[in-house]
Amino acid sequence: MSTPEALKERFVAIASKRELLVQLSLKDNLGSLSIDVIQALEELDDLLIEIRKIFPDWQQN
């Protein structure tokens, strides 16, 4: 079982991937892959919303 600190570290690692997806979604040479990038971004946002519901005191650094 993970400690609260370990979970928070994982949350930060997950949240840090969001900016990478945003930057990738802005590239105009992705073609049909842009759909996958946008979907991944939406799913990551949904995951972060759920994390905040379950752990309301968790905040991104």
FENQUI-V446109 format. One record per residue. RES is the residue in one letter. SS is DSSP state (hx for helix, st for strand, lp for the rest). PHI is phi in whole degrees, -180 to 180 (NA if undefined). D_LAST is the distance of its C-alpha to the last C-alpha in whole Angstrom. Layout:
RES:SS:PHI:D_LAST
RES:SS:PHI:D_LAST
This chain:
M:lp:NA:23
S:lp:-84:20
T:lp:-80:18
P:hx:-57:15
E:hx:-66:13
A:hx:-66:14
L:hx:-63:14
K:hx:-62:10
E:hx:-63:10
R:hx:-66:12
F:hx:-61:10
V:hx:-63:7
A:hx:-63:11
I:hx:-65:12
A:hx:-64:10
S:hx:-68:10
K:hx:-73:13
R:hx:-61:13
E:hx:-62:13
L:hx:-61:16
L:hx:-66:18
V:hx:-62:18
Q:hx:-62:19
L:hx:-65:22
S:hx:-67:23
L:lp:-82:24
K:lp:-74:26
D:lp:-96:30
N:lp:-106:32
L:lp:-86:30
G:lp:62:33
S:lp:-71:33
L:hx:-67:30
S:hx:-62:28
I:hx:-62:29
D:hx:-66:27
V:hx:-65:24
I:hx:-64:24
Q:hx:-64:24
A:hx:-62:22
L:hx:-64:19
E:hx:-64:21
E:hx:-68:21
L:hx:-65:17
D:hx:-61:16
D:hx:-62:19
L:hx:-63:17
L:hx:-65:14
I:hx:-63:16
E:hx:-65:17
I:hx:-60:15
R:hx:-68:13
K:hx:-69:17
I:hx:-76:18
F:lp:-123:15
P:lp:-64:14
D:lp:-85:12
W:lp:-77:9
Q:lp:-136:6
Q:lp:-66:4
N:lp:-85:0
